[in-house]
Amino acid sequence: MINYNGKTFRPVSNTENGETSAETLFNYKQVDNVLTAEYSGGNIKYGHLIGLVDKDGNIEMRYHQVNIKNELMTGICFSRPEILPNGKIRLQENWEWTSGDRSKGQSIIEEQ
């Protein structure tokens, strides 16, 4: 299992209906298979996620955040890891809003 504890991630791409951007920084913590993160930056004032990591490093998570419009947004996300040539982790993410328009999207975040 990949351990994400202490790792920092930044988005490198996101679909237009997403709120994170290259200015958003995610700080991951992991205990056993439980993952948490706090994040902020760009259009996000503050966000938090909680998830479970499986034996292959895949993450199933739930997130909530307050954006710069002072809207509380929530969603679900499934992330699949890829190890880059430099040893850093890239996460391919499929997500869906559970608030707002309930649209779906994809993003990629990379370890810093």
C-alpha atoms as an extended CHARMM CRD file, in Angstrom:
* protein
*
       112  EXT
         1         1  MET       CA              0.0000000000        0.0000000000        0.0000000000  PROA      1               0.0000000000
         2         2  ILE       CA              1.2240000000        3.4970000000       -0.8200000000  PROA      2               0.0000000000
         3         3  ASN       CA              1.5320000000        5.6840000000        2.2630000000  PROA      3               0.0000000000
         4         4  TYR       CA              0.5180000000        9.2860000000        1.5490000000  PROA      4               0.0000000000
         5         5  ASN       CA              1.4150000000       10.5860000000        5.0140000000  PROA      5               0.0000000000
         6         6  GLY       CA              3.2450000000       13.9150000000        4.9190000000  PROA      6               0.0000000000
         7         7  LYS       CA              2.9570000000       14.3080000000        1.1540000000  PROA      7               0.0000000000
         8         8  THR       CA              1.8730000000       17.5420000000       -0.5350000000  PROA      8               0.0000000000
         9         9  PHE       CA             -0.0270000000       17.5850000000       -3.8330000000  PROA      9               0.0000000000
        10        10  ARG       CA             -0.9310000000       20.2910000000       -6.3430000000  PROA      10              0.0000000000
        11        11  PRO       CA             -3.4030000000       20.0390000000       -9.2670000000  PROA      11              0.0000000000
        12        12  VAL       CA             -1.8950000000       20.0170000000      -12.7510000000  PROA      12              0.0000000000
        13        13  SER       CA             -5.2410000000       19.7610000000      -14.5700000000  PROA      13              0.0000000000
        14        14  ASN       CA             -8.9510000000       19.9030000000      -13.7980000000  PROA      14              0.0000000000
        15        15  THR       CA            -12.1650000000       19.9980000000      -15.7910000000  PROA      15              0.0000000000
        16        16  GLU       CA            -13.8870000000       23.3600000000      -16.0690000000  PROA      16              0.0000000000
        17        17  ASN       CA            -16.5980000000       22.5410000000      -13.4990000000  PROA      17              0.0000000000
        18        18  GLY       CA            -13.9690000000       21.9450000000      -10.7840000000  PROA      18              0.0000000000
        19        19  GLU       CA            -12.7800000000       24.5020000000       -8.2460000000  PROA      19              0.0000000000
        20        20  THR       CA             -9.1770000000       23.4750000000       -7.5970000000  PROA      20              0.0000000000
        21        21  SER       CA             -6.3010000000       24.9310000000       -9.5970000000  PROA      21              0.0000000000
        22        22  ALA       CA             -2.4960000000       25.1080000000       -9.6030000000  PROA      22              0.0000000000
        23        23  GLU       CA             -2.8140000000       27.4980000000       -6.6400000000  PROA      23              0.0000000000
        24        24  THR       CA             -4.5030000000       24.8310000000       -4.4920000000  PROA      24              0.0000000000
        25        25  LEU       CA             -2.2290000000       22.8850000000       -2.1610000000  PROA      25              0.0000000000
        26        26  PHE       CA             -3.2540000000       19.5800000000       -0.5240000000  PROA      26              0.0000000000
        27        27  ASN       CA             -1.4730000000       18.3840000000        2.6290000000  PROA      27              0.0000000000
        28        28  TYR       CA             -2.0610000000       14.6510000000        3.1370000000  PROA      28              0.0000000000
        29        29  LYS       CA             -1.9320000000       12.6340000000        6.3520000000  PROA      29              0.0000000000
        30        30  GLN       CA             -2.4250000000        8.8910000000        6.6350000000  PROA      30              0.0000000000
        31        31  VAL       CA             -2.8030000000        6.4890000000        9.5710000000  PROA      31              0.0000000000
        32        32  ASP       CA             -3.1690000000        2.8410000000        8.5680000000  PROA      32              0.0000000000
        33        33  ASN       CA             -5.5610000000        2.9750000000        5.5960000000  PROA      33              0.0000000000
        34        34  VAL       CA             -7.3180000000        6.2200000000        6.6720000000  PROA      34              0.0000000000
        35        35  LEU       CA             -6.3460000000        9.2970000000        4.6650000000  PROA      35              0.0000000000
        36        36  THR       CA             -7.1260000000       12.9170000000        5.5170000000  PROA      36              0.0000000000
        37        37  ALA       CA             -6.0650000000       16.1940000000        3.9580000000  PROA      37              0.0000000000
        38        38  GLU       CA             -6.5250000000       19.8940000000        4.3990000000  PROA      38              0.0000000000
        39        39  TYR       CA             -6.3270000000       22.1160000000        1.3380000000  PROA      39              0.0000000000
        40        40  SER       CA             -6.6720000000       25.7450000000        0.2840000000  PROA      40              0.0000000000
        41        41  GLY       CA             -5.5890000000       28.1800000000       -2.3900000000  PROA      41              0.0000000000
        42        42  GLY       CA             -6.9560000000       29.6550000000       -5.5860000000  PROA      42              0.0000000000
        43        43  ASN       CA            -10.7650000000       29.4180000000       -5.5090000000  PROA      43              0.0000000000
        44        44  ILE       CA            -10.7360000000       27.4090000000       -2.2580000000  PROA      44              0.0000000000
        45        45  LYS       CA            -10.7570000000       29.1990000000        1.1050000000  PROA      45              0.0000000000
        46        46  TYR       CA            -10.5580000000       25.9190000000        3.0260000000  PROA      46              0.0000000000
        47        47  GLY       CA            -11.2130000000       22.2760000000        2.3060000000  PROA      47              0.0000000000
        48        48  HSD       CA            -10.9580000000       18.9350000000        4.0190000000  PROA      48              0.0000000000
        49        49  LEU       CA            -11.1270000000       15.3830000000        2.7510000000  PROA      49              0.0000000000
        50        50  ILE       CA            -11.2930000000       11.9540000000        4.3190000000  PROA      50              0.0000000000
        51        51  GLY       CA            -10.7930000000        8.6760000000        2.5310000000  PROA      51              0.0000000000
        52        52  LEU       CA             -9.7300000000        5.0680000000        2.5400000000  PROA      52              0.0000000000
        53        53  VAL       CA             -6.6250000000        3.7530000000        0.7810000000  PROA      53              0.0000000000
        54        54  ASP       CA             -6.7040000000        0.2230000000       -0.6430000000  PROA      54              0.0000000000
        55        55  LYS       CA             -3.7470000000       -2.1820000000       -1.0380000000  PROA      55              0.0000000000
        56        56  ASP       CA             -2.9440000000       -0.7360000000       -4.4960000000  PROA      56              0.0000000000
        57        57  GLY       CA             -2.9270000000        2.8790000000       -3.2690000000  PROA      57              0.0000000000
        58        58  ASN       CA             -6.3340000000        3.7300000000       -4.7740000000  PROA      58              0.0000000000
        59        59  ILE       CA             -8.2850000000        6.2440000000       -2.7200000000  PROA      59              0.0000000000
        60        60  GLU       CA            -12.0380000000        6.5030000000       -2.1710000000  PROA      60              0.0000000000
        61        61  MET       CA            -12.7790000000        9.8380000000       -0.5260000000  PROA      61              0.0000000000
        62        62  ARG       CA            -15.3550000000       12.4110000000        0.4500000000  PROA      62              0.0000000000
        63        63  TYR       CA            -14.5710000000       16.1220000000        0.4720000000  PROA      63              0.0000000000
        64        64  HSD       CA            -16.0850000000       19.4010000000        1.5720000000  PROA      64              0.0000000000
        65        65  GLN       CA            -14.8320000000       22.9000000000        0.9540000000  PROA      65              0.0000000000
        66        66  VAL       CA            -15.7280000000       26.5820000000        1.1780000000  PROA      66              0.0000000000
        67        67  ASN       CA            -14.9580000000       28.4810000000       -2.0130000000  PROA      67              0.0000000000
        68        68  ILE       CA            -14.1890000000       32.1900000000       -2.4650000000  PROA      68              0.0000000000
        69        69  LYS       CA            -17.9270000000       32.8180000000       -3.0970000000  PROA      69              0.0000000000
        70        70  ASN       CA            -18.5510000000       31.5390000000        0.4740000000  PROA      70              0.0000000000
        71        71  GLU       CA            -20.3820000000       28.4770000000       -0.8700000000  PROA      71              0.0000000000
        72        72  LEU       CA            -20.1100000000       25.1590000000        0.9450000000  PROA      72              0.0000000000
        73        73  MET       CA            -19.4340000000       22.4610000000       -1.6590000000  PROA      73              0.0000000000
        74        74  THR       CA            -19.2800000000       18.6830000000       -1.1670000000  PROA      74              0.0000000000
        75        75  GLY       CA            -18.3110000000       15.7410000000       -3.3070000000  PROA      75              0.0000000000
        76        76  ILE       CA            -16.9190000000       12.2560000000       -3.7770000000  PROA      76              0.0000000000
        77        77  CYS       CA            -13.7040000000       11.2750000000       -5.5130000000  PROA      77              0.0000000000
        78        78  PHE       CA            -11.9010000000        8.1260000000       -6.6260000000  PROA      78              0.0000000000
        79        79  SER       CA             -8.1510000000        8.4920000000       -7.1620000000  PROA      79              0.0000000000
        80        80  ARG       CA             -5.7690000000        6.0810000000       -8.8930000000  PROA      80              0.0000000000
        81        81  PRO       CA             -2.0190000000        6.4830000000       -8.2840000000  PROA      81              0.0000000000
        82        82  GLU       CA              0.7540000000        6.4240000000      -10.8490000000  PROA      82              0.0000000000
        83        83  ILE       CA              4.4350000000        6.5410000000       -9.8940000000  PROA      83              0.0000000000
        84        84  LEU       CA              6.3080000000        9.0300000000      -12.0840000000  PROA      84              0.0000000000
        85        85  PRO       CA              9.8800000000        8.4420000000      -13.3480000000  PROA      85              0.0000000000
        86        86  ASN       CA             11.1760000000       10.7990000000      -10.6180000000  PROA      86              0.0000000000
        87        87  GLY       CA              9.4910000000        8.6340000000       -7.9230000000  PROA      87              0.0000000000
        88        88  LYS       CA              6.7600000000       11.1650000000       -7.1680000000  PROA      88              0.0000000000
        89        89  ILE       CA              3.0730000000       10.2080000000       -7.1450000000  PROA      89              0.0000000000
        90        90  ARG       CA              0.5010000000       11.3880000000       -9.6860000000  PROA      90              0.0000000000
        91        91  LEU       CA             -3.1820000000       10.8440000000       -8.8530000000  PROA      91              0.0000000000
        92        92  GLN       CA             -5.7220000000       10.4520000000      -11.6580000000  PROA      92              0.0000000000
        93        93  GLU       CA             -9.0240000000       11.5380000000      -10.1260000000  PROA      93              0.0000000000
        94        94  ASN       CA            -12.6710000000       11.0300000000      -11.0750000000  PROA      94              0.0000000000
        95        95  TRP       CA            -14.9520000000       13.1400000000       -8.9430000000  PROA      95              0.0000000000
        96        96  GLU       CA            -18.5630000000       14.1810000000       -8.6050000000  PROA      96              0.0000000000
        97        97  TRP       CA            -20.2230000000       17.0560000000       -6.7910000000  PROA      97              0.0000000000
        98        98  THR       CA            -22.8260000000       15.9810000000       -4.2260000000  PROA      98              0.0000000000
        99        99  SER       CA            -23.9170000000       19.6140000000       -3.9510000000  PROA      99              0.0000000000
       100       100  GLY       CA            -24.5420000000       22.3450000000       -6.5110000000  PROA      100             0.0000000000
       101       101  ASP       CA            -25.1260000000       21.0260000000      -10.0230000000  PROA      101             0.0000000000
       102       102  ARG       CA            -23.9890000000       17.4590000000       -9.1340000000  PROA      102             0.0000000000
       103       103  SER       CA            -21.7710000000       17.3570000000      -12.2210000000  PROA      103             0.0000000000
       104       104  LYS       CA            -18.7830000000       15.0650000000      -12.6980000000  PROA      104             0.0000000000
       105       105  GLY       CA            -15.1980000000       15.7750000000      -13.6700000000  PROA      105             0.0000000000
       106       106  GLN       CA            -11.6060000000       14.6090000000      -13.8060000000  PROA      106             0.0000000000
       107       107  SER       CA             -8.4550000000       16.0790000000      -12.3630000000  PROA      107             0.0000000000
       108       108  ILE       CA             -4.8010000000       15.1860000000      -12.0190000000  PROA      108             0.0000000000
       109       109  ILE       CA             -2.7660000000       16.1310000000       -8.9720000000  PROA      109             0.0000000000
       110       110  GLU       CA              0.9600000000       15.5520000000       -8.4850000000  PROA      110             0.0000000000
       111       111  GLU       CA              3.1770000000       15.2320000000       -5.4580000000  PROA      111             0.0000000000
       112       112  GLN       CA              5.3420000000       18.2950000000       -4.8790000000  PROA      112             0.0000000000
